[in-house]
Amino acid sequence: MIEKTISEIEAKISGTESVDMGRKEELLKLLGTLKTEVAELSKTHGEQADSIAGFASLSAHEATRMAPNPHLRELSLQGLRSSVEDLEQSHPRLSQIVNAMSKTLSDLGI
């Protein structure tokens, strides 16, 4: 489920015309790392891993819309950041990836 969700995000980002190539490459690299980290997390924290993948999907959707809604983008990014708050101590790499991804997606609308 998680791998499928992240693969769908990768396809959405790859196919969008509203994101320049440099940002696409940056996001796809972050997603590749996120996929690895979330797959590992899912072995011990399945529901949290599902939440992270779900909020990543929503955030990517809001950031890559042809007519983005800044309020919805920020709400989805808040959800993504919140989904890893409890894991910052035990999974610092995951937290770093989500923060980098949130910043990149947020920057798309500025």
C-alpha positions in Angstrom: 0.0 0.0 0.0 2.7 2.5 1.0 4.9 1.7 -2.0 1.9 2.0 -4.3 1.0 5.4 -2.8 4.5 6.8 -3.1 4.8 5.4 -6.7 1.6 7.2 -7.5 3.1 10.4 -6.1 6.2 9.9 -8.2 4.0 9.5 -11.3 2.0 12.6 -10.5 5.1 14.7 -10.0 6.8 13.3 -13.1 3.7 14.1 -15.2 2.9 17.6 -13.9 3.6 20.6 -16.1 3.3 23.0 -13.2 6.7 22.1 -11.7 10.0 22.8 -13.4 12.4 20.0 -14.2 14.9 20.9 -11.4 12.2 20.8 -8.7 10.8 17.6 -10.2 14.2 15.9 -9.9 14.6 17.2 -6.3 11.2 15.9 -5.3 11.6 12.6 -7.0 14.9 12.1 -5.2 13.3 12.9 -1.8 10.4 10.6 -2.6 12.8 7.7 -3.3 14.4 8.3 0.1 11.0 8.7 1.7 9.9 5.4 0.2 12.8 3.6 1.7 12.3 5.2 5.1 8.6 4.7 5.2 8.8 1.1 4.1 11.2 0.4 7.0 8.9 2.3 9.4 5.9 0.3 8.3 7.4 -2.8 9.7 7.0 -1.5 13.3 4.6 1.5 12.9 2.2 0.7 10.1 -0.5 3.2 10.8 2.0 6.1 11.2 3.7 5.0 7.9 0.3 5.1 6.2 -0.4 8.6 7.6 3.0 9.8 6.3 2.3 8.4 2.8 -1.2 9.7 2.8 -0.2 13.3 3.8 2.7 13.1 1.3 0.2 12.3 -1.4 -2.1 15.1 -0.4 0.8 17.6 -0.2 2.1 16.6 -3.7 -1.4 16.9 -5.1 -2.0 20.4 -3.7 1.5 21.6 -4.7 1.2 20.4 -8.3 -2.3 21.6 -9.1 -2.5 23.8 -12.2 -4.4 26.3 -10.0 -3.0 25.8 -6.5 -4.8 26.8 -3.4 -2.2 28.1 -1.0 -4.5 27.5 2.0 -5.1 23.8 1.1 -1.4 23.4 0.3 -0.4 24.7 3.7 -3.0 22.5 5.5 -1.7 19.4 3.7 1.9 20.3 4.5 1.0 20.8 8.2 -0.5 17.3 8.2 2.6 15.9 6.6 4.9 17.6 9.2 2.6 16.5 12.1 2.6 12.9 10.9 6.3 12.6 11.8 6.4 14.7 15.0 6.3 11.7 17.3 9.0 10.0 15.3 11.7 12.7 15.4 13.7 11.1 18.1 13.4 7.5 17.0 13.6 8.2 13.2 15.5 11.4 12.7 16.3 10.7 9.0 12.6 10.3 8.2 11.9 13.6 9.9 14.7 15.3 7.9 13.3 13.9 4.7 9.7 15.0 5.4 10.9 18.5 6.4 12.9 18.8 3.2 10.0 17.6 1.1 7.6 20.0 2.9 9.9 22.9 2.2 10.3 22.0 -1.4 6.6 21.5 -1.9 5.8 24.7 -0.1 8.3 26.6 -2.2 6.5 25.6 -5.3 3.7 28.0 -4.5 5.8 31.0 -3.6 
